[in-house]
């Protein structure tokens, strides 16, 4: 079965009504999609989902479009496969290729949908061919949570300072054949969890073949760094902020609950720097001690150069605390507390 220029695929196999949706997202200029007419640009994606009561056996995307718009050398894209059992698999492709395809596992029709995510370059979809089976699946919730950025360093970054923002994308869907009622999504760590889009509708019914996208963010605190992540998630401090999203619903036969966890790495980096300098001799800057009784003044600066709060910081100097010394005196503290703040600056004179 092939699709030429429409935005949906329809077929009738074994008397069943097998209809499939095509939706392009992240494209504010053209939210609809027509095969052979529209392009998929970097950052955009194309979602193909099952709407009737059949699953996909194989999906092939013809990229050899008009005007030499093939999938060219060096261009990249990823096909995210949504299986009927809730499993998700990312399959990367690198051009040049005239077409890309994915198949079901063990020859059994079990593909509930795919998402084509454009990497580099852009493509024109010239045609879509689908082999579909004749299985009527029950309702099945799916959820996939990913980190999109950490502190401005991309999805593979590391949270290493207070104020780093971790951003997340959550895609949930119904990969079965029955609508899910009373659909809800929760993520206690993300206070700004926000609905972005749906390939069908924004309501509490997650329809057969519907996928919804949410985003949210979390800002790293000093307690998160000091506790090695435990302050944020309440789990064992393991140098990660563990974040769990939960989706729930009811398919008419009972409640359904599904969770997905994502870990954001933290950098635990306690460190100190000590700099001691002789400031003057008998009040003379750069002077030289040349007789008994000359008084040498010193300045000692202790700086917390790491990212972890330090407590019980002490400074000792046997020479200055000795018989001929006058002891150490705290004259300035960058944070007002010598027992430990994120950046403790001690300036000590004798």
C-alpha atoms as a printed R data frame, in Angstrom:
    type eleno elety resid chain resno       x       y      z
1   ATOM     1    CA   UNK     A     1   0.000   0.000  0.000
2   ATOM     2    CA   UNK     A     2   1.445   3.398 -0.967
3   ATOM     3    CA   UNK     A     3   0.615   7.012 -0.262
4   ATOM     4    CA   UNK     A     4   0.985   9.696 -2.886
5   ATOM     5    CA   UNK     A     5  -0.044  13.211 -1.869
6   ATOM     6    CA   UNK     A     6  -2.582  13.014  0.974
7   ATOM     7    CA   UNK     A     7  -1.915  13.466  4.691
8   ATOM     8    CA   UNK     A     8  -3.453  10.160  5.824
9   ATOM     9    CA   UNK     A     9  -3.270   6.517  4.902
10  ATOM    10    CA   UNK     A    10  -6.412   4.383  4.651
11  ATOM    11    CA   UNK     A    11  -6.853   0.713  3.862
12  ATOM    12    CA   UNK     A    12  -9.272  -2.128  4.448
13  ATOM    13    CA   UNK     A    13  -7.736  -5.497  5.280
14  ATOM    14    CA   UNK     A    14  -9.817  -8.503  6.346
15  ATOM    15    CA   UNK     A    15 -12.878  -6.315  6.680
16  ATOM    16    CA   UNK     A    16 -11.254  -4.120  9.335
17  ATOM    17    CA   UNK     A    17 -11.032  -0.335  9.198
18  ATOM    18    CA   UNK     A    18  -7.301   0.411  9.161
19  ATOM    19    CA   UNK     A    19  -6.551   4.151  9.153
20  ATOM    20    CA   UNK     A    20  -3.239   5.812  9.890
21  ATOM    21    CA   UNK     A    21  -2.442   9.408 10.794
22  ATOM    22    CA   UNK     A    22   0.484  11.491  9.586
23  ATOM    23    CA   UNK     A    23   1.357  14.627 11.542
24  ATOM    24    CA   UNK     A    24   4.329  16.952 11.346
25  ATOM    25    CA   UNK     A    25   5.233  18.763 14.582
26  ATOM    26    CA   UNK     A    26   7.674  21.520 15.582
27  ATOM    27    CA   UNK     A    27   6.829  23.326 12.358
28  ATOM    28    CA   UNK     A    28   4.886  26.474 13.245
29  ATOM    29    CA   UNK     A    29   4.650  27.515  9.614
30  ATOM    30    CA   UNK     A    30   2.943  24.326  8.437
31  ATOM    31    CA   UNK     A    31   1.423  22.067 11.138
32  ATOM    32    CA   UNK     A    32  -0.155  19.799  8.500
33  ATOM    33    CA   UNK     A    33   1.844  17.572  6.198
34  ATOM    34    CA   UNK     A    34   1.360  16.496  2.606
35  ATOM    35    CA   UNK     A    35   3.576  13.803  1.160
36  ATOM    36    CA   UNK     A    36   5.517  15.050 -1.841
37  ATOM    37    CA   UNK     A    37   4.923  18.719 -0.989
38  ATOM    38    CA   UNK     A    38   6.397  19.478  2.433
39  ATOM    39    CA   UNK     A    39   9.908  19.169  3.761
40  ATOM    40    CA   UNK     A    40  11.159  17.936  7.107
41  ATOM    41    CA   UNK     A    41  13.786  20.394  8.354
42  ATOM    42    CA   UNK     A    42  16.285  20.062 11.222
43  ATOM    43    CA   UNK     A    43  14.443  20.040 14.568
44  ATOM    44    CA   UNK     A    44  11.153  18.976 12.970
45  ATOM    45    CA   UNK     A    45   9.634  15.523 13.149
46  ATOM    46    CA   UNK     A    46   6.988  13.458 11.391
47  ATOM    47    CA   UNK     A    47   4.726  11.096 13.352
48  ATOM    48    CA   UNK     A    48   2.897   8.183 11.742
49  ATOM    49    CA   UNK     A    49   0.420   6.457 14.077
50  ATOM    50    CA   UNK     A    50  -2.147   3.693 13.863
51  ATOM    51    CA   UNK     A    51  -5.743   4.938 14.197
52  ATOM    52    CA   UNK     A    52  -7.764   1.839 13.303
53  ATOM    53    CA   UNK     A    53  -7.327  -1.615 14.793
54  ATOM    54    CA   UNK     A    54  -4.335  -2.965 12.869
55  ATOM    55    CA   UNK     A    55  -0.635  -2.767 13.595
56  ATOM    56    CA   UNK     A    56   2.202  -2.103 11.173
57  ATOM    57    CA   UNK     A    57   4.349  -4.890  9.790
58  ATOM    58    CA   UNK     A    58   6.808  -2.643  7.922
59  ATOM    59    CA   UNK     A    59   7.060   1.053  7.135
60  ATOM    60    CA   UNK     A    60   9.200   2.336  4.267
61  ATOM    61    CA   UNK     A    61   9.812   6.031  3.630
62  ATOM    62    CA   UNK     A    62  10.756   6.976  0.055
63  ATOM    63    CA   UNK     A    63  13.164   9.935  0.241
64  ATOM    64    CA   UNK     A    64  13.996  10.077 -3.465
65  ATOM    65    CA   UNK     A    65  11.665  13.015 -4.090
66  ATOM    66    CA   UNK     A    66  11.322  15.442 -6.948
67  ATOM    67    CA   UNK     A    67  14.065  17.902 -7.741
68  ATOM    68    CA   UNK     A    68  16.891  15.814 -6.330
69  ATOM    69    CA   UNK     A    69  15.611  15.954 -2.754
70  ATOM    70    CA   UNK     A    70  17.024  12.588 -1.773
71  ATOM    71    CA   UNK     A    71  18.510  11.816  1.635
72  ATOM    72    CA   UNK     A    72  21.978  13.131  0.822
73  ATOM    73    CA   UNK     A    73  25.464  12.156  1.986
74  ATOM    74    CA   UNK     A    74  26.230  13.206  5.551
75  ATOM    75    CA   UNK     A    75  22.610  14.012  6.426
76  ATOM    76    CA   UNK     A    76  21.209  12.251  9.479
77  ATOM    77    CA   UNK     A    77  17.807  11.274 10.823
78  ATOM    78    CA   UNK     A    78  16.443   8.957 13.501
79  ATOM    79    CA   UNK     A    79  13.337   6.793 13.321
80  ATOM    80    CA   UNK     A    80  11.855   6.230 16.782
81  ATOM    81    CA   UNK     A    81   9.787   3.037 16.751
82  ATOM    82    CA   UNK     A    82   6.832   2.642 19.126
83  ATOM    83    CA   UNK     A    83   6.068  -1.054 19.599
84  ATOM    84    CA   UNK     A    84   2.670  -2.300 20.760
85  ATOM    85    CA   UNK     A    85   4.095  -3.573 24.080
86  ATOM    86    CA   UNK     A    86   5.332  -0.081 24.997
87  ATOM    87    CA   UNK     A    87   8.943  -0.675 23.961
88  ATOM    88    CA   UNK     A    88  10.704   2.209 22.228
89  ATOM    89    CA   UNK     A    89  13.671   1.858 19.885
90  ATOM    90    CA   UNK     A    90  15.704   4.570 18.140
91  ATOM    91    CA   UNK     A    91  17.179   3.587 14.758
92  ATOM    92    CA   UNK     A    92  19.697   6.085 13.264
93  ATOM    93    CA   UNK     A    93  20.240   6.560  9.519
94  ATOM    94    CA   UNK     A    94  22.988   8.382  7.610
95  ATOM    95    CA   UNK     A    95  22.689   9.420  3.949
96  ATOM    96    CA   UNK     A    96  22.922   8.901  1.111
97  ATOM    97    CA   UNK     A    97  19.887   6.613  0.876
98  ATOM    98    CA   UNK     A    98  16.910   6.643 -1.458
99  ATOM    99    CA   UNK     A    99  14.645   5.229  1.249
100 ATOM   100    CA   UNK     A   100  14.659   4.142  4.894
101 ATOM   101    CA   UNK     A   101  12.525   1.443  6.476
102 ATOM   102    CA   UNK     A   102  11.821  -0.309  9.776
103 ATOM   103    CA   UNK     A   103  10.215  -3.699 10.338
104 ATOM   104    CA   UNK     A   104   8.354  -5.438 13.139
105 ATOM   105    CA   UNK     A   105  10.014  -7.934 15.474
106 ATOM   106    CA   UNK     A   106  10.082 -11.581 14.361
107 ATOM   107    CA   UNK     A   107   7.767 -10.849 11.433
108 ATOM   108    CA   UNK     A   108   4.797 -10.202 13.729
109 ATOM   109    CA   UNK     A   109   2.797  -6.986 13.132
110 ATOM   110    CA   UNK     A   110   3.640  -5.064 16.314
111 ATOM   111    CA   UNK     A   111   4.541  -1.509 15.222
112 ATOM   112    CA   UNK     A   112   2.077   0.993 16.721
113 ATOM   113    CA   UNK     A   113   3.753   3.995 15.123
114 ATOM   114    CA   UNK     A   114   6.982   5.778 14.286
115 ATOM   115    CA   UNK     A   115   8.435   9.245 14.698
116 ATOM   116    CA   UNK     A   116  10.918  10.541 12.117
117 ATOM   117    CA   UNK     A   117  13.259  13.044 13.804
118 ATOM   118    CA   UNK     A   118  15.392  15.046 11.375
119 ATOM   119    CA   UNK     A   119  19.005  15.548 12.425
120 ATOM   120    CA   UNK     A   120  21.164  17.408  9.899
121 ATOM   121    CA   UNK     A   121  20.075  18.438  6.449
122 ATOM   122    CA   UNK     A   122  16.448  18.315  5.298
123 ATOM   123    CA   UNK     A   123  14.397  15.863  3.268
124 ATOM   124    CA   UNK     A   124  11.263  15.668  1.162
125 ATOM   125    CA   UNK     A   125   9.123  12.587  1.722
126 ATOM   126    CA   UNK     A   126   8.126  11.379 -1.732
127 ATOM   127    CA   UNK     A   127   6.086   8.383 -0.633
128 ATOM   128    CA   UNK     A   128   5.211   6.105  2.264
129 ATOM   129    CA   UNK     A   129   4.620   2.374  1.913
130 ATOM   130    CA   UNK     A   130   3.071   0.384  4.757
131 ATOM   131    CA   UNK     A   131   2.498  -3.326  5.226
132 ATOM   132    CA   UNK     A   132  -0.087  -3.749  7.967
133 ATOM   133    CA   UNK     A   133  -1.309  -6.754  9.882
134 ATOM   134    CA   UNK     A   134  -4.700  -7.689 11.230
135 ATOM   135    CA   UNK     A   135  -4.274  -7.603 14.999
136 ATOM   136    CA   UNK     A   136  -6.677  -5.734 17.281
137 ATOM   137    CA   UNK     A   137  -4.542  -4.619 20.245
138 ATOM   138    CA   UNK     A   138  -5.929  -3.526 23.632
139 ATOM   139    CA   UNK     A   139  -5.272  -0.059 25.026
140 ATOM   140    CA   UNK     A   140  -1.626   0.367 25.956
141 ATOM   141    CA   UNK     A   141  -0.040   3.419 27.532
142 ATOM   142    CA   UNK     A   142   3.438   4.474 26.481
143 ATOM   143    CA   UNK     A   143   5.690   7.158 27.981
144 ATOM   144    CA   UNK     A   144   9.218   8.243 27.083
145 ATOM   145    CA   UNK     A   145  11.073  10.929 29.029
146 ATOM   146    CA   UNK     A   146  14.312  12.437 27.730
147 ATOM   147    CA   UNK     A   147  16.701  15.185 28.808
148 ATOM   148    CA   UNK     A   148  17.016  17.867 26.134
149 ATOM   149    CA   UNK     A   149  19.529  20.192 27.819
150 ATOM   150    CA   UNK     A   150  21.614  20.594 30.984
151 ATOM   151    CA   UNK     A   151  22.961  24.045 31.776
152 ATOM   152    CA   UNK     A   152  23.095  25.070 28.127
153 ATOM   153    CA   UNK     A   153  25.492  22.232 27.254
154 ATOM   154    CA   UNK     A   154  23.010  20.023 25.431
155 ATOM   155    CA   UNK     A   155  21.433  16.718 26.377
156 ATOM   156    CA   UNK     A   156  24.801  15.164 27.299
157 ATOM   157    CA   UNK     A   157  25.841  17.996 29.632
158 ATOM   158    CA   UNK     A   158  26.527  17.762 33.369
159 ATOM   159    CA   UNK     A   159  25.019  19.887 36.146
160 ATOM   160    CA   UNK     A   160  28.017  21.437 37.880
161 ATOM   161    CA   UNK     A   161  26.811  24.710 39.413
162 ATOM   162    CA   UNK     A   162  23.869  26.267 41.173
163 ATOM   163    CA   UNK     A   163  21.297  27.592 38.711
164 ATOM   164    CA   UNK     A   164  21.954  25.034 35.969
165 ATOM   165    CA   UNK     A   165  18.604  24.317 34.301
166 ATOM   166    CA   UNK     A   166  17.759  20.750 33.273
167 ATOM   167    CA   UNK     A   167  15.066  20.616 30.578
168 ATOM   168    CA   UNK     A   168  13.009  17.555 29.728
169 ATOM   169    CA   UNK     A   169  10.685  16.369 26.951
170 ATOM   170    CA   UNK     A   170   8.001  13.804 27.707
171 ATOM   171    CA   UNK     A   171   6.089  11.953 24.974
172 ATOM   172    CA   UNK     A   172   3.148   9.799 26.068
173 ATOM   173    CA   UNK     A   173   0.824   7.844 23.856
174 ATOM   174    CA   UNK     A   174  -1.790   5.155 23.493
175 ATOM   175    CA   UNK     A   175  -0.298   2.434 21.318
176 ATOM   176    CA   UNK     A   176  -3.272   0.093 21.663
177 ATOM   177    CA   UNK     A   177  -6.657  -0.207 20.012
178 ATOM   178    CA   UNK     A   178  -8.913   1.263 22.734
179 ATOM   179    CA   UNK     A   179  -9.165   4.820 24.039
180 ATOM   180    CA   UNK     A   180  -7.693   5.576 27.474
181 ATOM   181    CA   UNK     A   181 -10.011   7.694 29.643
182 ATOM   182    CA   UNK     A   182  -9.061   9.901 32.604
183 ATOM   183    CA   UNK     A   183  -5.567  10.288 31.191
184 ATOM   184    CA   UNK     A   184  -3.201  12.263 33.417
185 ATOM   185    CA   UNK     A   185   0.523  12.922 33.631
186 ATOM   186    CA   UNK     A   186   2.482  13.962 36.700
187 ATOM   187    CA   UNK     A   187   6.094  14.782 37.506
188 ATOM   188    CA   UNK     A   188   6.606  16.160 41.043
189 ATOM   189    CA   UNK     A   189  10.101  17.447 40.298
190 ATOM   190    CA   UNK     A   190   8.957  19.617 37.374
191 ATOM   191    CA   UNK     A   191   6.851  22.523 38.653
192 ATOM   192    CA   UNK     A   192   6.493  23.922 35.104
193 ATOM   193    CA   UNK     A   193   5.281  20.761 33.351
194 ATOM   194    CA   UNK     A   194   3.641  22.141 30.190
195 ATOM   195    CA   UNK     A   195   1.526  20.595 27.429
196 ATOM   196    CA   UNK     A   196   3.082  21.268 24.011
197 ATOM   197    CA   UNK     A   197   1.063  19.422 21.382
198 ATOM   198    CA   UNK     A   198  -0.977  16.367 20.428
199 ATOM   199    CA   UNK     A   199  -1.501  14.633 17.120
200 ATOM   200    CA   UNK     A   200  -5.230  14.488 17.926
201 ATOM   201    CA   UNK     A   201  -6.643  16.584 20.809
202 ATOM   202    CA   UNK     A   202  -5.746  18.119 24.165
203 ATOM   203    CA   UNK     A   203  -8.119  16.516 26.672
204 ATOM   204    CA   UNK     A   204  -8.302  13.758 29.287
205 ATOM   205    CA   UNK     A   205  -9.028  11.074 26.676
206 ATOM   206    CA   UNK     A   206  -5.927   9.564 25.120
207 ATOM   207    CA   UNK     A   207  -7.393   8.212 21.937
208 ATOM   208    CA   UNK     A   208  -6.297   5.160 20.009
209 ATOM   209    CA   UNK     A   209  -3.080   6.174 18.232
210 ATOM   210    CA   UNK     A   210  -2.752   9.524 20.023
211 ATOM   211    CA   UNK     A   211   0.602  10.913 21.135
212 ATOM   212    CA   UNK     A   212   1.036  13.961 23.390
213 ATOM   213    CA   UNK     A   213   4.170  15.977 24.143
214 ATOM   214    CA   UNK     A   214   5.029  17.831 27.352
215 ATOM   215    CA   UNK     A   215   8.082  19.808 28.446
216 ATOM   216    CA   UNK     A   216   9.392  20.886 31.840
217 ATOM   217    CA   UNK     A   217  12.535  21.988 33.638
218 ATOM   218    CA   UNK     A   218  14.333  21.778 36.972
219 ATOM   219    CA   UNK     A   219  16.861  24.256 38.378
220 ATOM   220    CA   UNK     A   220  19.804  22.805 40.304
221 ATOM   221    CA   UNK     A   221  20.272  24.031 43.891
222 ATOM   222    CA   UNK     A   222  23.263  24.071 46.226
223 ATOM   223    CA   UNK     A   223  21.595  21.355 48.310
224 ATOM   224    CA   UNK     A   224  21.420  19.167 45.189
225 ATOM   225    CA   UNK     A   225  25.169  19.456 44.686
226 ATOM   226    CA   UNK     A   226  26.036  19.043 48.381
227 ATOM   227    CA   UNK     A   227  23.837  15.938 48.744
228 ATOM   228    CA   UNK     A   228  25.016  14.493 45.425
229 ATOM   229    CA   UNK     A   229  21.440  14.564 44.092
230 ATOM   230    CA   UNK     A   230  19.612  13.236 47.146
231 ATOM   231    CA   UNK     A   231  18.058  16.604 48.014
232 ATOM   232    CA   UNK     A   232  16.135  16.708 44.728
233 ATOM   233    CA   UNK     A   233  14.924  13.133 44.354
234 ATOM   234    CA   UNK     A   234  15.005  11.761 47.915
235 ATOM   235    CA   UNK     A   235  17.032   8.767 46.756
236 ATOM   236    CA   UNK     A   236  20.579   7.749 47.630
237 ATOM   237    CA   UNK     A   237  23.113  10.417 46.694
238 ATOM   238    CA   UNK     A   238  24.659   8.890 43.573
239 ATOM   239    CA   UNK     A   239  25.744  12.015 41.630
240 ATOM   240    CA   UNK     A   240  22.518  11.987 39.604
241 ATOM   241    CA   UNK     A   241  19.211  13.814 39.841
242 ATOM   242    CA   UNK     A   242  16.693  11.025 39.257
243 ATOM   243    CA   UNK     A   243  13.401  12.222 37.822
244 ATOM   244    CA   UNK     A   244  10.301  10.027 37.420
245 ATOM   245    CA   UNK     A   245   7.221  10.817 35.326
246 ATOM   246    CA   UNK     A   246   3.956   8.914 35.825
247 ATOM   247    CA   UNK     A   247   1.059   8.562 33.383
248 ATOM   248    CA   UNK     A   248  -2.284   7.035 34.369
249 ATOM   249    CA   UNK     A   249  -5.592   6.243 32.712
250 ATOM   250    CA   UNK     A   250  -8.426   3.757 32.414
251 ATOM   251    CA   UNK     A   251  -9.299   1.642 29.382
252 ATOM   252    CA   UNK     A   252 -12.699   0.518 30.667
253 ATOM   253    CA   UNK     A   253 -11.382  -2.706 32.143
254 ATOM   254    CA   UNK     A   254  -9.212  -1.147 34.842
255 ATOM   255    CA   UNK     A   255  -6.665   1.503 35.766
256 ATOM   256    CA   UNK     A   256  -3.362   1.708 33.896
257 ATOM   257    CA   UNK     A   257  -0.180   3.246 35.339
258 ATOM   258    CA   UNK     A   258   3.192   3.621 33.643
259 ATOM   259    CA   UNK     A   259   6.382   5.371 34.774
260 ATOM   260    CA   UNK     A   260   9.651   6.395 33.157
261 ATOM   261    CA   UNK     A   261  12.822   7.622 34.862
262 ATOM   262    CA   UNK     A   262  15.578   9.881 33.553
263 ATOM   263    CA   UNK     A   263  18.921  10.623 35.262
264 ATOM   264    CA   UNK     A   264  20.769  13.935 34.999
265 ATOM   265    CA   UNK     A   265  24.461  13.649 36.002
266 ATOM   266    CA   UNK     A   266  25.906  15.945 38.683
267 ATOM   267    CA   UNK     A   267  29.550  16.950 39.151
268 ATOM   268    CA   UNK     A   268  30.596  16.660 42.813
269 ATOM   269    CA   UNK     A   269  33.741  18.780 43.016
270 ATOM   270    CA   UNK     A   270  34.920  19.953 46.469
271 ATOM   271    CA   UNK     A   271  38.142  21.993 46.250
272 ATOM   272    CA   UNK     A   272  40.166  24.643 48.114
273 ATOM   273    CA   UNK     A   273  42.853  27.122 47.157
274 ATOM   274    CA   UNK     A   274  45.232  28.834 49.657
275 ATOM   275    CA   UNK     A   275  47.414  31.799 48.715
276 ATOM   276    CA   UNK     A   276  49.836  33.306 51.283
277 ATOM   277    CA   UNK     A   277  51.813  36.472 50.564
278 ATOM   278    CA   UNK     A   278  54.144  38.736 52.589
279 ATOM   279    CA   UNK     A   279  52.561  42.191 52.389
280 ATOM   280    CA   UNK     A   280  55.198  44.385 54.074
281 ATOM   281    CA   UNK     A   281  58.154  44.573 56.456
282 ATOM   282    CA   UNK     A   282  57.744  47.152 59.229
283 ATOM   283    CA   UNK     A   283  55.103  48.818 57.129
284 ATOM   284    CA   UNK     A   284  57.234  49.040 54.002
285 ATOM   285    CA   UNK     A   285  55.770  47.357 50.932
286 ATOM   286    CA   UNK     A   286  58.379  45.117 49.353
287 ATOM   287    CA   UNK     A   287  60.734  45.761 52.263
288 ATOM   288    CA   UNK     A   288  63.505  43.458 53.465
289 ATOM   289    CA   UNK     A   289  63.920  42.129 57.002
290 ATOM   290    CA   UNK     A   290  67.495  43.185 57.940
291 ATOM   291    CA   UNK     A   291  67.510  43.390 61.735
292 ATOM   292    CA   UNK     A   292  66.026  41.768 64.807
293 ATOM   293    CA   UNK     A   293  62.592  43.046 65.649
294 ATOM   294    CA   UNK     A   294  61.475  43.626 62.053
295 ATOM   295    CA   UNK     A   295  57.781  42.735 61.763
296 ATOM   296    CA   UNK     A   296  56.717  40.851 58.646
297 ATOM   297    CA   UNK     A   297  53.022  41.044 57.795
298 ATOM   298    CA   UNK     A   298  51.266  38.336 55.824
299 ATOM   299    CA   UNK     A   299  47.991  37.940 54.009
300 ATOM   300    CA   UNK     A   300  46.394  34.512 53.647
301 ATOM   301    CA   UNK     A   301  43.454  34.025 51.282
302 ATOM   302    CA   UNK     A   302  41.482  30.783 51.406
303 ATOM   303    CA   UNK     A   303  39.025  30.309 48.537
304 ATOM   304    CA   UNK     A   304  36.506  27.546 47.946
305 ATOM   305    CA   UNK     A   305  37.190  26.943 44.254
306 ATOM   306    CA   UNK     A   306  34.896  23.918 44.030
307 ATOM   307    CA   UNK     A   307  31.124  23.706 43.835
308 ATOM   308    CA   UNK     A   308  30.403  22.095 47.209
309 ATOM   309    CA   UNK     A   309  29.722  23.877 50.534
310 ATOM   310    CA   UNK     A   310  32.607  23.345 52.968
311 ATOM   311    CA   UNK     A   311  32.186  23.263 56.753
312 ATOM   312    CA   UNK     A   312  34.592  23.513 59.700
313 ATOM   313    CA   UNK     A   313  37.246  25.289 57.654
314 ATOM   314    CA   UNK     A   314  40.324  26.026 59.778
315 ATOM   315    CA   UNK     A   315  43.567  27.861 59.018
316 ATOM   316    CA   UNK     A   316  46.787  27.133 60.929
317 ATOM   317    CA   UNK     A   317  50.263  28.586 60.562
318 ATOM   318    CA   UNK     A   318  52.907  27.345 63.062
319 ATOM   319    CA   UNK     A   319  55.206  30.330 62.422
320 ATOM   320    CA   UNK     A   320  52.552  32.969 62.924
321 ATOM   321    CA   UNK     A   321  51.044  31.169 65.906
322 ATOM   322    CA   UNK     A   322  54.484  30.625 67.448
323 ATOM   323    CA   UNK     A   323  56.497  32.535 70.045
324 ATOM   324    CA   UNK     A   324  57.401  35.441 67.750
325 ATOM   325    CA   UNK     A   325  54.052  35.583 65.971
326 ATOM   326    CA   UNK     A   326  50.949  37.532 66.894
327 ATOM   327    CA   UNK     A   327  48.462  34.913 65.788
328 ATOM   328    CA   UNK     A   328  45.945  34.845 62.956
329 ATOM   329    CA   UNK     A   329  43.104  37.334 62.716
330 ATOM   330    CA   UNK     A   330  40.092  37.027 60.437
331 ATOM   331    CA   UNK     A   331  39.654  40.385 58.739
332 ATOM   332    CA   UNK     A   332  37.289  39.596 55.851
333 ATOM   333    CA   UNK     A   333  34.983  36.791 54.735
334 ATOM   334    CA   UNK     A   334  33.290  36.834 51.356
335 ATOM   335    CA   UNK     A   335  30.164  35.067 52.668
336 ATOM   336    CA   UNK     A   336  30.050  36.188 56.278
337 ATOM   337    CA   UNK     A   337  30.396  32.702 57.768
338 ATOM   338    CA   UNK     A   338  33.776  31.126 58.351
339 ATOM   339    CA   UNK     A   339  32.221  27.689 58.952
340 ATOM   340    CA   UNK     A   340  31.446  27.059 55.328
341 ATOM   341    CA   UNK     A   341  29.641  28.581 52.397
342 ATOM   342    CA   UNK     A   342  29.952  27.821 48.727
343 ATOM   343    CA   UNK     A   343  32.817  30.276 48.274
344 ATOM   344    CA   UNK     A   344  34.629  31.021 51.530
345 ATOM   345    CA   UNK     A   345  37.187  33.796 51.197
346 ATOM   346    CA   UNK     A   346  39.350  34.338 54.275
347 ATOM   347    CA   UNK     A   347  41.820  37.236 54.385
348 ATOM   348    CA   UNK     A   348  44.050  36.942 57.432
349 ATOM   349    CA   UNK     A   349  46.703  39.416 58.548
350 ATOM   350    CA   UNK     A   350  49.395  39.388 61.213
